[in-house]
C-alpha cells in the first residue's frame, strides 16, 4: 500500500482522491481492466475525462 501511495505522489496525484476512487471502483471492474487503477494509468484516464474549455 505504501508503494502505491508513494507512486501516486510521484505522479502528482492526490493519494486520498486516487485511493477513494480505486476503492469505489475495484469491485465492479473486470480483472482484465485492473491495470487502469494503477496511479499512472488512473491519471491518464482522468485527464481524458476532463472536458477542455472552449
Secondary structure, DSSP 8 states (H G I E B T S, - for coil): -HHHHHHHHHTT--HHHHHHHHHHHTTTS-GGGGGGGSHHHHHHHHHHHS----
